């Protein structure tokens, strides 16, 4: 029974940590080509500029330290497992939050940035020159994203430099903008102004839809976090005080309660996250995806 419980807790911890870090665990069919990059690539993008190996090592160390502290305080090692898993996923959640904020800021800046590009093109500049000025005097999030565009454009050409920006941001909305900018660069002439005007209109409309989707899923994400954090925080506090609670959760009956509770917490967390998760739009410029 103890071995079965240990296996169940280990599987739960593995799956939950993957969800907290943002790495989906699943089997990929051998013959399929997915537009979604591998988990190591997604992790590298999410935690940049921190090396993924260092990030995983720090996350694991934090989880082990949290487990040891919880086990010492509660004298019930099994009770400390789930809080340790949450701590293991905390760095990933923090980096994911920072990345979401950055990508959201870039998304929201595209309409103003595209208007700047359109104005530069209307004044007689080329698309490449307009984008270089966007990296120098555009909205702050786009200045950061296009900081290395000028040098990359001179070295590799404008389309390749734009795709470097798209790979750095790894965002479907940005992919669409980049594709249209590449088209505008290749076409040139009077049609550029029309292309940019249509792009501003379409991007603004897409941003409104994305904002509505994110707002609707916010409550579900909060509930998913509460499913894991609140019950186990209360359990740890009860066991820290000692007495009857600690005695029970170090007994075989308490062992079984903790195992069942951990599995139910994990199932509830994953189910609520599934209900509140929007369908991620496939990236146009992702490797293996459509071009």
N, C-alpha and C positions, 0 to 999 in steps of 0.2 A: 504493500500500500504506500509506503514511504517513497519507494522508487517511482511508482506511478504518479504520485503527487509532485515529485521533483521534476519529472518530465513535463507534466502539465504546466507547472509554474515556469519552467524554462522556455517552453514554447510560447506561452503568453508573453513573457518578458521580451523574447526575440521579436515577436510580431508587433508588440506595443512600441518598443524602442524604434523599430523601423518606421512606424507611422509617425511618431513624434519627431524623428529626424527628417522625415519626408521622403523616405525610400520605400517604395512599395515592394513587397516580397511576393513573387509569383513565378510561374513557369512560363517561359516563352516558347512558342512553337518553333520547331527547327526550321521550317521552310518559310516562315513569315518574315517579311521585312517591315519593321515598324518605323514610323516617323518620329517616335519618341526615343531620344538617346538613352544609352545604358545608364544604370544607376550610378556608376562611378563618375561618368561625365556630368550627370545632374548634380551629384554631390560636389564635384569640383567647381561647378558654376555657382552653386548656392553658397559655398563657404569662402569663395575667393575674396581676398588673396591668401587665405590660410591654406597650407597644403592639406589635402584630404587625410593623409596618413596622420599628421599631427592632430587634426580635428578629431578623428576617430579615437586616437590615443587619449586625448584630453577628456573626451566624453566618457570613455570607458573608465578612466581614472576617477572622474567625478562620481560615476555610478558606484564604483567599488568603495570609495570613501564614504559616500552616503549610506551604503549598506552596512559598513563597519560601525559608523556612528549610530545608526538606527538599531543595530543588533546589540550594541553596548548599552544604549539608553533603555531599550525595552526588554532586554534579556529574552527576546523572542525573535530569532533570526528570520523566520519566515515572514513575520509582520513587516520586516524592513525591506523585503524584496521589491514590492511594488513602488514604494517611495524611491528606492534606488533606481528603478527603471525610469521613473519620471525625471529624476535628476540627470540620468544619462541622456535623455532626449532634450533637456533644457537648452544646451548650447545650440543644437540643431534648430530648435524652435526660435531661438533668438536670432540666429543668422537668417532663417527663413523670413522672419518678420522684417528684418532690415532690408532684405532683398525685395520683399513685396513693396515696402515703402519706396525704395528707389525706382522700381519698375513703374509703380503707380505715378510717381512724380514725373517720370519721362513720358508716360502715356498722356497725362494731363497737360504736358507742355507742348505736345505735338501740334495742336491747332495753331498756337501762337508762333511756334517755330516755323511751321509751313507757311504762314503768312509772311514771315520775315524772308523766307526763301523766295516766295513769289514776288515780293517787292524788290529783292535784289535782282531777280531775273528780269523783271519789268524795267529796271534801270539800265539793262544792257549787259549784266554779268552772265557768265555761263552757270550751269547747275553746279559744277564743281566749285567754282568761286563762291557761289551763294552758300554752299554747305560749309566751306572753310570759314566764312564769316559767321555762320551759325555756331561753329565751335568757339569762336572768339567773342561774339557779342549777343548770342541768342539767350533764351531762358536758361537759368542756372542748371537745371537737370540735363538739358541737352548740351550745354557747354562741357559738362563732365563727360557725357557719353561720346562726344565728338572731339575730345581733347587731342587724340592722336590721328584724327582723320586726315589732316592736311599732309602729314609726312607719309601716311600709308597710301594716300591717293597718288602722290608723286612717285612712290616706289612701285606699287602694284596696279595702279589705275583706280578710277572712281568706283566701278562696280565691286571690285574686290574689297576696297576700303569700306564701302557701305555694308558688305556682308560681315566684315570684322565687327562693325558696330552691332549688327543684328546678333551675331554669335555671343557677344559680350552680354547683351541684355536678355537674350533667350525669351523673347516675348512675342506672342502671335500678332498683337496689334502693331508692334514695331516692324515685324516681318512684312506685313502688308504695306506699310509706309515705305520701307526700304525697296520693295519690289517696284512700286510705282515711281520712286525716285530714280531707280536704275533705268526704268522705261523712259522717263523724262530726259535723262542724260543721253540715252541712245537715240531718241527721236530728235530732240532739239527743235529749233524753230518756234513758230508761233503756237504750236500745239502745247508747248510746255505750260504756258499760263493756264490753259483750259484744264490740263491734267492736274495741276496743283490746286486749282479752285475746287475741282471735284473731290480731290483727296482731302482737303480741309473739311468739306461738308460731310463726307463719309466717316472720317475719323471722329469728328464731333458727335455724330449720331452713335457710333460704336461706343464711345466713352460713356454716354448716358446709359446705354443698355448694360454695360459692365458694372457701372456704379449701382444700378438697381439690383443686379444679381448678387453682388457682394454684400449689399445691405440686407437682403433677404436671408443670406446664409450666416450672418453674424451671430444670431441667436443660437443657431444650431452648434456653431463652433464653441461658444461659451458653455453651452450645456455639455458638450463633449468633454471639455476640460474639467467641469465640475463633477462629472461622473467618476473621474479617476481621483482627482485631488481631494475633494472634501471628505468622503467616507474614510479614506486611508489616513488622512491627517488626524481625524478624530480618533481613529483606532490607535495610532502611534501615541497620541497624548494620553489616552486611557492606559496604555501599557507602561508608559513612562512613570506614571504614578504608582505602579505596583498594585499589590493587593489581589483581589479576586479576579480582576480582568487579566492581569499578567499570568496568574496561575492557570486560568482557563485557556488562554491562547498559547501556552506552552504544553498543554495536554493534548492527547490524541484527538479529542473532540474539537478543541480549538484549532488544531492543525487542519482538520477537515473543513472547518468553517472558513479558514483563511484561503484554502485552495479553491473552494466553491466561490467565495467572494471575489477572488482574483479573476477567475474565469468569467464570472458575470460582469465584473467591471470592464474587463477587456472586451467582451462581446458588446456591452452597452456603448462603450466608447467608439468602437469601430462602426457600429450600426448608426449611431447618431452622426458621426463624421460622414458616413455614406449618404445619409439623408440630406445633410447640409452642404454637401460638396457639389459644386456646379460641374458641368461637363467641360473639361479643359479643351480649348480650341487647339487643333493640331497646328504646329508651326509650319509655315510655308517653306522656310529656309532650313529646317532641321535636316540633318544627315539622313539620307534614306527616304526623306519625304518628298512631296511633290515640288517641282521646280517651276 
